[in-house]
Amino acid sequence: MILGFVENKRRFKPERPDPNGSYQKLLLIGLFFILGFALLLFPFGLFLPVSLSVWALLILFLPLLFLGIMLISKLGYVILLAVLFALLSGGVSILFLGDYIGFISGITSIHHLDPTLVEKNSEFKYIFLKDYKINEELGGSFLAPLMVRARGSAKYYGPVLFFKFAPIVSQQNPNKELSLYALCYAEKDKNCEFDPNVAGGVVLKEMIWDSEKRSVKGMIPKENSIFLVWRNGGENEMQKKGLISALSILLLSFIWSIVVLRLRKKF
């Protein structure tokens, strides 16, 4: 009787769930959040300006957050850490990775363009010229606050900067006036120069400064002009941006893996 009772107790004892399977599921779902959200937001950083991309980040993050909250009962509160990492990876993808991929692939950049063709190719985010000349003697400078954002009639400003600009002409037809300017800027009490080793930069079709200029010197740019931001080391900076963004997403994935591994060892 006693032996039969012991055998029956062992026979009907429920099997314990495999803890390794639950931690593997936690690891994979977290990595899916981090890498998948970065991949989802990649096109926004590639094609849209930062102001619109940030809105896309916030809107698409809400369903991910709700999904993470729903998974708390199955995976624990630690899944919210993966949701946070996904938000960070999405921000990196929008601000840096998409911009870098678009630049090196030629989707958002064009090189060796004649100045006379800039207006027809102004949809590119980055333009680099060939056979051009900057007429600094016909340029000018002024002080103005940096316009950070404009929403309707309301405008938000940053610090006052020194802006310097000069018209760009084609070496093949130097007498033809173009609505194209080289632009550089620096801190209020500093100056900036147009580096001859730089052939272009970011395309600006809207003014980033306030219309009320101070300390104006020289000419005033034409209305509806195109400005190329002249920055020394811009291409090297773009390479660093791409490397840092990719490493940041991999680092977030690695940290998440370490967190899950420590949880597995702890329990």
Summary of the structure (lengths in Angstrom):
residues: 267
radius of gyration: 27.6
end to end distance: 38.1
largest distance: 111.9
contacts: 774
relative contact order: 0.14
helix: 50%
strand: 24%
